[in-house]
Amino acid sequence: MKRIFIKLLIGVMGILLLAGCTKDTQEEKIEELITKMISCNTYQNAEKNKDQIPSEFEQYFSEDGYKQFITSQMSYIYPEFHRMSKAKDTTAIKIKQVSKIKLKDRTKFKYNLEYIVLVKNEKVKMKDQITIQVSRKNQVIEILILNTSDVMHKLFLDVRVM
């Protein structure tokens, strides 16, 4: 009886350990996507071929989620910012998960981001909020970006006024 209890206990602990690994993998994958989205290195070839920029992100999305991403303005916010500002580097990236809400068919994550972009030898502090919805298959089905630093808004306004 004691052996059965020990085996059952070890089995339950193994299942809990595997479930914990899945959660970490899902969150690591999201943080990897966010890092790629805000990093200047991702968009270094933007001037040469603008159409290929979003394809780098396809691996993270469901088919419908990717279609929505590339047809919305969300996929072009960061590449346009880096292209228009002629940003050289992205450093000091801090990604903080603010909330995680499990729904029936998806999980909704909310992140606050802080990072520094090197623009014309100046360090520009950026702050964003990103909401990402992930399916049970660990695929992004929706992403919303809110830049809260006003730097991006000012840049786009300055370019339109000129």
C-alpha positions as CSV (number, residue, x, y, z in Angstrom):
1,M,0.0,0.0,0.0
2,K,2.8,2.3,0.9
3,R,4.6,1.7,-2.5
4,I,1.4,2.4,-4.4
5,F,1.0,5.7,-2.6
6,I,4.6,6.7,-3.3
7,K,4.3,5.8,-7.0
8,L,1.0,7.8,-7.2
9,L,2.6,10.8,-5.4
10,I,5.6,10.7,-7.8
11,G,3.2,10.5,-10.8
12,V,1.2,13.5,-9.6
13,M,4.3,15.5,-9.0
14,G,5.6,14.7,-12.5
15,I,2.3,15.9,-14.1
16,L,2.5,19.1,-12.1
17,L,6.1,19.6,-13.1
18,L,5.2,19.1,-16.8
19,A,2.2,21.5,-16.5
20,G,4.5,24.1,-15.0
21,C,7.0,23.7,-17.9
22,T,4.2,24.4,-20.4
23,K,3.3,27.6,-18.8
24,D,6.9,28.8,-18.7
25,T,7.4,27.8,-22.4
26,Q,4.2,29.8,-23.4
27,E,5.3,32.9,-21.5
28,E,8.9,32.6,-22.8
29,K,7.6,32.3,-26.4
30,I,5.5,35.5,-25.9
31,E,8.5,37.4,-24.4
32,E,10.6,36.2,-27.4
33,L,8.0,37.6,-29.8
34,I,7.8,40.9,-27.9
35,T,11.6,41.2,-27.9
36,K,11.8,40.6,-31.6
37,M,9.0,43.2,-32.2
38,I,10.7,46.0,-30.4
39,S,14.3,45.3,-31.3
40,C,16.0,47.4,-34.0
41,N,17.9,44.3,-35.2
42,T,14.7,42.7,-36.4
43,Y,14.2,45.6,-38.9
44,Q,17.7,46.3,-40.2
45,N,16.8,45.1,-43.7
46,A,13.5,47.1,-43.6
47,E,14.7,49.5,-46.2
48,K,15.5,46.7,-48.6
49,N,12.3,44.7,-48.4
50,K,9.4,46.0,-46.3
51,D,7.1,43.1,-47.2
52,Q,9.2,40.5,-45.5
53,I,9.3,42.1,-42.1
54,P,6.1,40.6,-40.7
55,S,6.9,37.1,-42.1
56,E,9.5,36.7,-39.3
57,F,6.7,36.6,-36.8
58,E,4.5,34.1,-38.5
59,Q,5.8,31.2,-36.4
60,Y,4.3,32.6,-33.3
61,F,0.7,33.1,-34.7
62,S,-2.3,30.9,-35.6
63,E,-3.2,31.3,-39.3
64,D,-6.1,33.6,-38.6
65,G,-4.1,35.5,-36.0
66,Y,-1.2,36.1,-38.4
67,K,-3.6,37.3,-41.2
68,Q,-5.2,39.8,-38.7
69,F,-1.7,40.9,-37.5
70,I,-0.3,41.7,-41.0
71,T,-3.5,43.4,-42.3
72,S,-3.8,45.6,-39.2
73,Q,-1.4,48.4,-38.3
74,M,0.0,46.4,-35.4
75,S,2.7,44.7,-37.5
76,Y,4.0,48.0,-38.9
77,I,4.2,50.2,-35.8
78,Y,7.7,49.2,-34.8
79,P,9.2,48.8,-38.3
80,E,7.9,52.2,-39.3
81,F,9.2,53.8,-36.0
82,H,12.6,52.3,-36.5
83,R,12.7,53.3,-40.2
84,M,11.5,56.8,-39.7
85,S,13.6,57.6,-36.6
86,K,16.7,55.8,-38.1
87,A,17.1,54.0,-34.8
88,K,20.4,52.3,-34.3
89,D,19.9,50.0,-31.3
90,T,17.4,48.8,-28.7
91,T,18.7,48.2,-25.2
92,A,17.6,47.7,-21.6
93,I,14.5,45.8,-22.5
94,K,12.3,45.1,-19.5
95,I,9.2,43.0,-20.0
96,K,6.8,42.8,-17.0
97,Q,3.7,40.6,-17.1
98,V,0.9,42.6,-15.5
99,S,-1.9,40.1,-15.8
100,K,-2.8,36.7,-17.1
101,I,-6.5,35.7,-17.5
102,K,-7.4,32.2,-18.5
103,L,-10.6,32.0,-20.6
104,K,-12.3,29.0,-22.0
105,D,-10.4,28.8,-25.3
106,R,-7.5,31.2,-24.8
107,T,-5.3,33.0,-22.3
108,K,-5.0,36.8,-22.3
109,F,-1.7,38.3,-21.2
110,K,-1.0,42.0,-20.5
111,Y,2.6,43.2,-20.4
112,N,4.3,46.5,-19.6
113,L,7.5,47.2,-21.6
114,E,10.3,49.6,-21.0
115,Y,13.3,49.9,-23.3
116,I,15.7,52.3,-24.7
117,V,16.1,53.1,-28.4
118,L,19.3,54.8,-29.6
119,V,18.2,57.5,-32.1
120,K,20.7,60.0,-33.5
121,N,23.2,59.2,-30.6
122,E,20.4,60.0,-28.1
123,K,18.9,57.4,-25.7
124,V,15.1,57.6,-26.0
125,K,13.2,55.9,-23.2
126,M,10.1,54.0,-24.5
127,K,7.1,52.6,-22.6
128,D,4.5,50.3,-24.2
129,Q,1.6,48.1,-23.1
130,I,1.0,45.0,-25.1
131,T,-2.0,42.7,-24.8
132,I,-1.6,39.3,-26.3
133,Q,-4.2,36.5,-26.6
134,V,-2.9,33.0,-27.0
135,S,-4.9,29.9,-28.0
136,R,-4.7,26.6,-26.2
137,K,-2.2,25.5,-28.9
138,N,0.2,28.3,-27.8
139,Q,-0.4,30.4,-30.9
140,V,-1.0,34.1,-30.8
141,I,-4.5,34.9,-32.0
142,E,-4.5,38.6,-31.3
143,I,-2.1,41.4,-30.3
144,L,-2.8,45.0,-29.3
145,I,0.0,47.6,-28.8
146,L,-0.3,50.9,-27.0
147,N,2.8,53.1,-26.9
148,T,2.6,55.2,-23.7
149,S,5.8,57.2,-24.1
150,D,4.4,59.7,-26.7
151,V,7.8,59.5,-28.5
152,M,6.2,57.5,-31.3
153,H,3.2,59.8,-31.7
154,K,5.5,62.8,-31.8
155,L,7.7,61.2,-34.5
156,F,4.7,60.4,-36.7
157,L,3.2,63.9,-36.2
158,D,6.6,65.5,-37.0
159,V,6.9,63.5,-40.2
160,R,3.4,64.3,-41.4
161,V,3.8,68.0,-40.6
162,M,7.0,68.3,-42.6
